[in-house]
Amino acid sequence: MSASKRKGTAWETAVVTYLRDNGAPHAERRTLNGANDRGDIAGIPGVVIECKNEKTVTLAAYADETSTETANDGARIGLAWIKRRGKTSPAHAYVLLDGATAVRLLSDAGYIPNGATDA
């Protein structure tokens, strides 16, 4: 296994552990799906999580990849969990989501009344 692959696997495992420790007991690393990738983390219904642990952060690429994987999965929520340099805990990572997903989350949580559109 390459060093890059090991870093990615370690980050995915850290995110899964963090999710489990914080109320998502069924979170698990997802097996690779080739061209129809559906994200790195499974076990939270309706949610796709793409994990990134790279030296250079490319937000637009992560947003596009997460959007594709969310569509592949038929999920309602998609996000990228990006390791922050110099930090080891997923609690201190960056989480990237698009505006439509942010509105869905705020609406689902009751902060925005009358629901959200899926634009």
N, C-alpha and C positions, 0 to 999 in steps of 0.2 A: 504494500500500500504506500502511495506517495505521501510525502510530508503534507502536501496541501489537502489530500483526502483525509489524513489523520486529524488535521486541524478542524476540518469541516465536521467530521464524525464526533469529535470531542465537543464541539460547540452544540451540535444537535442534541447530544446526550445531556449536556448541561441545561439546555432549554427544557428538555423533557423532565428532568429532575426538578427544576424550578417550578414548572407547571404542576407537577404531581404534588409537590410540597405546598402548593398554594391553591388546592381545591380541584385539580383536574386529574383524578386518579387513573383515567384511561388514556392519558397522553402517551404516545409512543412514536418512535422513529418509524417512518414509512419506508417500505422497500422502493427501490428505483422503478420507475414506470416508463422509461425511455421517452419517446416522442410525446406521450400523453401524460407527462409528469403532473402530479397532483399535490406538490409541496413535500416538505420534509417531515412534518409532524402531523400525525393523525390522532384520533381519539376524542376530539371535541367536535361534535356534530355541527355541520354547517360552517366550519372554520378551516381555512388552509393557512398553514404557517410555513414560510420559506425561511430557512436559516442561512445567514451569511457570516463568514469569518474570513475576510480578505484584507490584504494590506491597503488596497485602494478601494474606497467606497464609491460605487457608481449608482446613485439613487435612481436615475431614470431607468437603467437596466433592471434594477431590482423591482421597481414598480411595474414595468412591463412583464417581467417574468412572473411576478405574483399574480397579476391580472390574468395572464394566460392559464396559470395553474388553478386559479379560482374558478375560471370558466370550465376547465377540464374536469374539475371535481363537482361542478354544479353547486358550489358553496355560496353562502350569503356574504361571508366575511373572509377577506384575504389580507394577510399582512406579512411583512418581512421583518425578521428579528435579527438585527445587525450587531455583531460584537463590536464593542467600543474599545479602541486601543487603550491599553494600560488598565483595563478593568477586566475582572474575571467572572463576575456574577451577571447572569442574565437580567437581574434587577437593575443594573446600571447600563444596559445596552440601549440602543436606539430601536424603536419600533416604527416602521414606515407603513402608512396606509394612505390610500387616495381619499380625496374629499368626499366622494359618494359613500365610501365605507365609513368615514368618520361621522357623517350625518346619520347613517343607519345605526351605528353604535349609540350615538347620542339619543336618537329617537327610541331605540329599544330600551335604553336605560331610563327613559322618561324625562330627559332634559329638554327635548324638543317635542311639543305636542303635535298630534295629528299625523304622525308617521313620517316616513321619508320616501322620496321617490328614488327609483333605481335608474338614474340617468346615465 
